[in-house]
Amino acid sequence: MADGDYYAVLGVDPRASEDEIKKAYRRLTLQWHPDKHPKDPEASERYRTINAAYNTLSDPVQRARYESAQRAAAGLELSQRFDGQSARDLLTGVFGDVFGNKKRERRRGRDLRYTLTVDLADAVLGSTHEIEFDAPGPCADCEGTGTRPGGKAPSRCVLCEGRGEIKGEGLLSRRTRCGRCDGTGLLQPDPCQTCRGRATRRSLRQFTVRLPPATKAGAERVLRGDGEPGRFGATAGDLRVTVNVRRHPWLTVDGDDIKCELPISVSEAATGAKLPVPTVDGIVDVDVPAGIKSGSRLRLRGKGAPKKEGSGRGDELVMVRIETPDLASGGPALQAALKELERVCSTDGVLPDRAAQRATEAKPTKSPDSGTVR
């Protein structure tokens, strides 16, 4: 059965009465309702399994059919072919986890996830960020123990006898996580009233995230032990921070280099100018030589991204683009100035390449030689 032992799912004995089954169902639905765990897909699956178990065991007819099917499934299927992985899965299901890894995993706190959005310079050069968000943390009232002050310490689960799993009848029957102790093997006889024995409580938590130089968009930083606290003193989960880099209006990273587009005017291209250029280190003044062509590239040494081997930084490659004036925005004054510029540019020697091409185009083209095809 895909959901395992329904008695184990509800955390009741196979001889449990209808009233005991109903009480267990109510307790588990309150604990695992998806509304209480909106971002946890496991909670939704547990809730579905709990309802399936209750719907089956609360109906006497369905319960009888279920128990008959369980007894039938306990027989050996010698005709089934097993490979190495199937054999390992079978041994795990029949004999459990010898070293208790599954039980420790269920006591371990869950990982927390956070998306950190930073500027390009912060990602390229490295940076430190203080973040805070609402997340499960140690319960202040019980100091993360789950036991009310002065109460009894956790005790071994009487249903699974501390194993965290319950094995059904038959040699090849599956082991199912115990629903009474949630697979931890321990119970809270005196749970904390604030956190209901979970040892955690949601609060505003603060963390420090350090990004190394040359951090890429989509990179993940893991803060060990800063996730949800573990149960019964187990290891806490981790905080996994995914880095999102804001798009820069002019800069893009290309390996160790950074590319930048520099729009300039026609007059700046013709006469040259000292112009401000954005870099990840801030604004840098760059000398643009007179007569520069659109598409030319200027190189700023050491203004790129840190190299992987740790030997300095790459360069910033500045791509020059001569921007055409917008007549609608400039109005009559711009149109008059451009007409005067064109008049001057028509003077011999000012635009020699343009003049040479147009002089060639003005000459009549020679007709191709005719011939006879044999």
Buried (B, 14 or more C-beta within 10 A) or exposed (E): BEBBBBBBBBBBBBEBEEEBBBBBBEBBEEBBBBEEBEEEEEBBEBBEBBBBBBEBBBEEEEBEEBBEEBEEBEEEEEEEEEEEEEEEEBEBBBEBBEEBEBBBBBBBBBBBBBEBEBBBBBBBBBBEBEBEEEBBBBBEBBEBBBBBEEBEEBEEBEBBEBBBBBBBEBEBBBBBBBBBBBBBBBBBEBBBEEBBBBBBBEEEBEBEBEBEBBBEBEBEBEBEEBBBBBBBEBBBBBBBBBBEBEEBEBBEBEEBBBBBBBBBBBEBBBEBBEBEBBBBBEEBEBEBEEEBEBEBEBEBEEBBBBBEEEEEBBBBBBBBEBEEEEEEEEEEEBEEEBEEBEEEEEEEEEBEEEBEEEEEEEEEEEEEEEEEEE
